[in-house]
Amino acid sequence: MASVASPVLFKEFCPLYYLLNAIPTKIQKGFRSIVVYLTALDTNGDYIAVGSSIGMLYLYCRHLNQMKKYNFEGKCESITFVKLLSCFDDLVAVGTASGRVAVFQLVSSLPGRNKQVNLCVWPNCGVCNSSLVLEEPSSIVQLDYNQKVLLVSTLQRTILFYTEEKSVKQVGTQPRKNSGKFGACFIPGLCKQTDLTLFAARPGLRLWKSDVHGTVQATFILKDLFARGIQTFELYPRLEPPDRGSCSSPEKHLGLVSCFFREGWVLTWNEYSIYLLDTVNQISVLSCSLLALQ
């Protein structure tokens, strides 16, 4: 029997007013005033990258406390994803609603060495040819990659693509009864490819744990757990709470997933809510309505 985990308090670290105040809520285009929506987000230890509905990428440097802006040349279109990469160079990849992808190289914030630069030689890395490796009939919801295996969760199913063999296996034998934005992620750990395991969200407040061959090892049924009520994240009080009007609470469901903080803990989120689940003790740790964060 699993031991009951000690209670953990999660609360909002600080309101990101310094970030949000640096992003305009509206822009003027001719005689029209256009509302700016924040559409994508990624973070690491150095940057916070925020995509917008006007095609502008806002990049906040956490060390210098500075905001920079990047935009696509030509047509203004909504950014649908951003992804930061810290390696030899800091890079950020940006995708748009029309299928365009751009990679921006970020200027290093590291100080110089107080020496004159005389020569520069480019290495032969950093350039690659793109090719189509997999095509699905429905939109991709979430991707993960580990040990030469690409985990792909779409609106209709979750599959494993083995990059060396160029073969595909579906997670589980039963197709989804309802399509939706249900994600999947590998469970972190130092292991061989054959020992990889993953979590995959399912309709009806269910969560699968599967091996790398797509065989479901466990099904976590969370409906009763949610019905008993869930403790919420502790948030800073808002000066102006959002006016929700007569809108009813949205139906609870899982969304994208990520392993978080402790072994067996899963963070899942959708358009309306964030949930933190403990699959070891099969309890819900915390939840948060995204409406409360506005």
N, C-alpha and C positions, 0 to 999 in steps of 0.2 A: 504494500500500500504506500502510495506516494505521501511524503511528509508535507504538511501544509506550509507554504512559504510565508515568511514573515511579511507583514504588511509594508508596502512601499508607498510613500507619498509622492505623487507627481503634481507639480503645479507649474503654471506659466512662469518662465524665467524672467522675462520682462516684455512689456509691449514694444513692438518694433516701430515706434513712432519715428525714430531717426531714419529708418529705411523708408517707411511709407510716405513720410512728409517730403522725401526727395523725388517721389514719383508723382507726376501730375494726375489729377483725377479726370481732367478734361483737356482737350486740345482744340484749337481753332483751325478749321480747314475751310478757307474761303469765308462764306457767310454762315457756315455750319459749326456748331459746337458738338464735338464728338466725345462721348464718355470713354475713358480708358479702363479696360478690364484687365486684371492680372490673370494670365492664362496658363503659366507654367513656372515651375520652381525647382531649383537644385542648389545644394550647398556643399561646401567642404570647409576645411579649417582656415582657408584663405579668403574665400569669396562666397557671396550670396548672389545667385543669378536668377533674375525674374523676367519672364517673357510677358508680352502684352498683346492686346487685341489690335494695336496699331502698328505691329511689326517692329517695335522697338525692344531691344534687349537692355535691361538695366542691370549693371554689374557693380555690386557693392564690395569694396575691398575692406576686409575686417581689420587689417593691420593699420591701414592709413586712414580709415573712416572716410573714404571718398567714394562717390558714385560716378560711374562712367556709363556712357550710352553707346550702343552699337545698333546699326540698322542695315537692312538689306538695300541694295541698290535697286532702283526702279520701283515697281509696284509695292504699295503698302498692304500687307496681309497679316492675318493673325498668326502668332507664334503658338505652336501646339506642344512643343517640348523643348527643354534645354537640358544639357548634360555637361557637367564640368569634368575635366581630367587634369590631374596633377602628375606629371612625369618629368622628363627633361625640360619640357616647356609646359606652361599652363595653357590649356586649350578649353574652349567651350563650343559644343556642337548645338546648332539651333535648327529646328524643323518647323515648317509652316503648313497651313491648312491646304495649300495647293500642291504639296509634295516636294517643295524645295528644301535643300539641306545646305547649311553653311557652317564652316568651322572658323572660328576667330582665334588667332594666337594672341595671348595676353602679354602685355609688357611686364617684365619682371619687376617686382618692387624691391628686389635685393639691392643693397648699396654697391657701388663700384669699388674697385680695388685701388683707386688713386694712382693708376698707372696708365700710360698712353697705350691705346690699342693700335697696333701696326698692321696686323694681318687677320684675315678671317677665312676659314675654309668650311664649306658646306659638306655635311656627311651625306651618304647615299640612302639614308633612312627618311622616314616621314612621308614618303609618297607610295601609294599602292593603287592597284587597279580594282575598281568595284565590280562586283558581279552578283547576279541574282542567285541566291542559294535556296530559297524556299518561297513558295507562294501559297497563300491561304485564301479561301473564298470570302472570309469575313475579316473585319478590322482587327489589328493586333492591339491588345490591351496592356500587356506587360511582357518584358523580356528579362532573362537572366542567363548568365554564361558561367560555366565552371567545368574544368577538366575536359575541354574539347566537346562539351555538350551544350547546345543552345536550347534553353527552355522558353517556349513560346505559348503564351495564353492569349487566345482570341475571344471574340464574342460568342463563339460556338463550342470551342473545345480547348484543351491544354495538350500540347504535344512536346516531345523531345526530339531534337534534330541532332544526330551524331555527325559532326563536321568532317571527320575522316572517312567514315563509311558512306556518307551522304544518304543516310537512311532515317526514317521517321517512325516513331512509336507514339501512340496516343496514351495519355494518362487515364487509366480506368477503361473499362469496356463499355460502360453505359454512356450514351451521348447526353448532353444537357437537355432537360425538358424545356428550359427557357434560356434564350440567349441573354447575355448581359456582360457588364464590365467586371468580370471575375478574374483576379490575378493569380500568379503563382511565383514562387521563389525557391531557390535552393537553400537548404539548411547549412549554415557555415560549419566548417570543420576540416581538419587536415586528414584527407583520406584519398584513396584511389578512386578512379572513375566508377568502378563497379560498386563502391560503397556509398555513392552519393544518394541523398534523400531530399525530398522537397515537400513543401506545403502548397496546396492548390485550393482556392476558394470555390465553393459551389453554391447554387441557388438553395433557398430554404434554410439559410443560416447553418450551413454545413461546411466543414473543412476536411480535406483529405490530406493524409500523409502517405507518400508514395516513394518507391525506390526508383533507381535510374532506368529501370526497364518499363516503367509505367504501371507496375503492379501496386494497387492500393493496399497499404499495410494497416491503416486505421482510418476510421471516419469519426469525426467529432461532431455530434449533433448539438447545436447551441441554442435551439429554440427555447427550451425550458430555462436555460441560463439567462437569456435576455428577458424572459417573462418575469423572473424574480426581481428585476430591477438592477441597475448598474450604478456604481459610484462614479461620479464625474470628476474630471480634472479640476483642480483649483485654479481659477482664472482671476486676473486682476479686474477690479471693477471698471466698467466702461462709463465714460462721462455721458455718452448718449447711446443707450441701448437701442439696437435696431428695432424698428417697428415691424413686427411680423404680421400685423393685421389679423385677419381671421384664418390664416393659413394653418392647416392641420399638420401634425407631425408626420414626416415622411416615413414610409415603411422601412423597417430595419433590414439591412442586408449587408453582407460582406462585400469587399471591393478588391482593390489592389492589396498585396500582402508583402510583409517584410519581417524577417526575424529581428528581434529587438531585445537588448539589455541582458536578458537571462536566457539560459537554455530552455527551449520549449515555449518561450514567449513569442507571440505573433502580433504585430501591429498591422491592422487593416483599416482601410479608409475608402470612402466613396464621396460623392458630391456633397453629402449632407453631414456626415459624421465620421469620427475617428474612434476605433475600438482597440483596446489592448487586451489580449487573451492569454491565459496561462493554460497551455495544452497538457502540461504535466499533471496539474491538480484539477484540470477541467473546470476552471473558474474564470470569470471575467474580472480583470483587474480594474480597468477604468474606461470611461467613454467621454467623448466631448462632441457637442454639436457645433458644426462650423458656423452656424448662424450666431452663436454666442461670441465668436472671435471677431466678428465684423465691427 
